[in-house]
Amino acid sequence: METEFDRVLKIARDTIRQSEENIQRCKELCDLLQAHAAYELFGVQPECTDQELKLAYHRKVAYWHPDKFHAADIPTEMKEYATRELARINEAYSTLKTRRSNSGLL
């Protein structure tokens, strides 16, 4: 015979399981959005080749590399912005490399 405690415990376990599934779905969606944003940053499609992705990455790095800005007489704020942008570019490329290698694309 199932007691009231057993019914409440079953409901709690089901709720926890559903919450864990929802958290996993949210993580997967976040990963997809992060990858989509990275492809947009580089101006390439997810179907691009590894060479196309690498070329787009190198173009962005060359454009935003802080050394380029340090050599010129540019305000400190712009140099700091370039440094942050380069970090964002590197993070995006790392995200895509990891995602593509895990899926067998790299």
Buried (B, 14 or more C-beta within 10 A) or exposed (E): EEEEEEEEEEEEEEEEEEEEEEEEEEEEEEEEEBBEEBBEBBEBEEEBEEEBBBBBBEEBBEEBBBEEBEEEEEEEEEBEBBBEBBEBBEEBBEBBBEBBEEEEBE
